[in-house]
Amino acid sequence: LSTMVNQVQPIGTPNIVYPMNVVTWEFPILAKYRFGEGKWRPFVEGGPEVRTTGNLNFKPSHVGVAAGMGVETRWRGLQIAPVLRYTRWAPDYGQAFFTSRQNQLELLLAVSRSPESDRRPFGRRCSFGAIVGWGLTADLPSSVYQPTGFTGAPQSSAVTAASTGLTSPIVGADFEIALPRRFSAEIDAFYKPMRGQSDRKSVV
């Protein structure tokens, strides 16, 4: 969770910004099936997903289910695969203020190097690669609310706050091992910060 709070004080007082950053890692464990044997090979994937977070004050759900589709091609010894992936997370653990969106849609690009030989050190053909991408849906929902216990505004004014969810970049790595009949198993590990912005202002 990476949240920026903008507090708007009475006239003549400068804005105060409170940044908070939390590292979040996601680990999809996917089964993949490829169609055809041509230069462009469509595929589908699906399986469970888990995530961890370093913020002890924010506890998003740690388990979900992911499904995606994409197309794979080879170029100069590289295997390139753009993927559109959907994840459904379990509900958060009773959060009072920040709650993550359960439905997430991401656009990813996986790049790995094709093996130079038929050696199979793990018993089957495997590959390592990198993943980059961007979330297409906001990490946090947007809402307007009236915070309690706020003393930064004069007594003659009311304090309102608007919380806006933001989209986030994605970067990480993947490991894939080939299985019989066009199937494969893939494990990803990528960093995706959860970001939002909350603006507070006094209304006289």
Secondary structure, DSSP 8 states (H G I E B T S, - for coil): -EEEEEE--STTS--EEEEEE--EEEEEEEEEEE--SSSSEEEEEEEEEEEEES-TT----SEEEEEEEEEEEEETTEEEEEEEEEEEE---SS-SS----SEEEEEEEEEEE--SS---TTSS-EEEEEEEEEESS-SS--EEE--SS--SS-TTSEEEEEEEEE--EEEEEEEEEE-STTEEEEEEEEE---EEEEEEEEE-
